[in-house]
Amino acid sequence: MRPALLLLLALVASMGDMFVAEGSQIQQARSVIPGIGVNFGQLGNNLPAAQHVAQLLQSTVIAKVRIFNTEAAFLRAMANTGIDVAVGVCNADVPALAANASAAAAWVSANIAPFAAAGTRITLVTVGNEVFSADDQQLAAAIVPAIRNIHTALAAAKLADTVHVSTPHSFAILDNSFPPSSSAFRADLAPLLDPLLRFLVDTRAPLLVNAYPYFAFAGNPHDIPLPYALFQPNAGAPDPKTGLIYTNMYTAQVDAAVAAMERMGHFGIPVAVTETGWPSQGGSDEVGASVDNARAFTRGLVAHLASSSGTPLRPRQQLDTYIFALFNEDLKPGPASERNYGLFATDGTPIYDAGLLLTSGTHVGGGTATATTVSSSSNTTRMRGYKDGQQDHKLSSGNSWCVAKTDVDSRALLTALNYACGQGEADCKEISSPAGSCFQPNSLVSHASYAFNMFYHKYGRKPWNCDFGNTATLTATDPSYGSCSYPAAAAGAGAP
């Protein structure tokens, strides 16, 4: 068992009357926008209890919710709500599920079948996260076998007709994405993507992509018009080959994925967006992160999905989209924007009017929001499921290691450790059990230091990958001891 599971704390608060008391009554009266979903991330110390989250969802037009694990309390709370649920397999669990069909059968038996039988509408299993654009070839090669084993297990449980299996991708799997007609997958990924796409065709499952117009705009604010990123009126961007006009970046990104599949000879595979969003707040160097822009983007997205207009390449087709995220997550590592993607504060109050509450009267995206532009030349980059921080370390040369600070709040350190070993997919096996070479000393600081360094080493060895909500720091002193070895990295080396 990983430290993320051994040490994870249930840090939830009772929300009292802030949430609607009778979820079942809401379900009977509410209408939903079928394509709208939301991600429920859990990196916060004041998140509401699972039943309150379920009640909040039922007070909205949201039709789907995605979690990054298979938390039993939440799956129980979602029973009989009428809301579709997507669950996740973390990267660390993929190899075992790929290597052993019986392990996949046991996983389905424990994490899908009993909740489905009790009335939870699980419709999607996401296997890993952005694996093909990472640098772990063995893990990438395990994705499709794991997906096939899980699908076989679902079929044996008579659930394959209602539960799809796929894996989310970042746009780093594309060589280029605009104009959409010229989009193509990276040539080196063809041996991985072709069998995946064949499986998706066979099972009618969707290609999953994480599409963030915010990151594209923030990385190039001088060349990308803000209204184009925010679904606001603009001149549009023509595709010279197809003659189609793209009036927003979101549909252009989706059609880039469609065109890339068709270039490989795979037609008709649906696309679903597993993550998209816009932060309502950021640091002084984070261009475009504001309440006005977040409101404009989300309301524009809601209006587009409610219109059922699809994309220029696939008009009038439902485009399932999971907004990131349901709540602000105050313990999430990285820059300030990372803690401010939420639609709601954790007491259930909206961060801004996104047009999603049943009581708002504008849940089909009526009205417009004013966008603001922040002048900046900063560059915000999303990398392999971890959106980078901007910590300014000044190690000039030599080897460097990432270790935990000793003077930080233990809850924040614990959350960062869980992130590194869980969603961050660091290799934590040496601290996962007493047999591990770095398990002793069995302390939070020691385990966090090892996990942080493995994450730092895995994701490009850049200073911003050693932040973790300001709980980590770089050092030039080798923290290895006895038989416990910390990988070293020359400062500035590695992937960009």
Secondary structure, DSSP 8 states (H G I E B T S, - for coil): --HHHHS----EE--GGGS-S-HHHHHHH----TTEEEE-----SSEE-HHHHHHHHHTBS--EEE-SS--HHHHHHTTTS--EEEEEE-GGGHHHHHH-HHHHHHHHHHHTHHHHHTT-EEEEEEESSS-TTSS-HHHHHHHHHHHHHHHHHHHHTT-TTT-EEE-EE-GGGEEE-SSGGG-EE-GGGHHHHHHHHHHHHHHT--EEEE--HHHHHHH-TTTS-HHHHTT-----EE-TTT--EESSHHHHHHHHHHHHHHHTT--S--EEEEEE---S---TT-TT-SHHHHHHHHHHHHHHHHHT-B-SSSBT----EEEE-SB--TT--SSGGGG---SB-TTS-BSS--S-BGGGS-TT--S--------------EETTEE---------SSEEEEEE-SSS-HHHHHHHHHHHHTTT----GGGSSTTSTT--S--HHHHHHHHHHHHHHHTT--GGGS-TTTTEEEESS---BTTB----EETT-S--
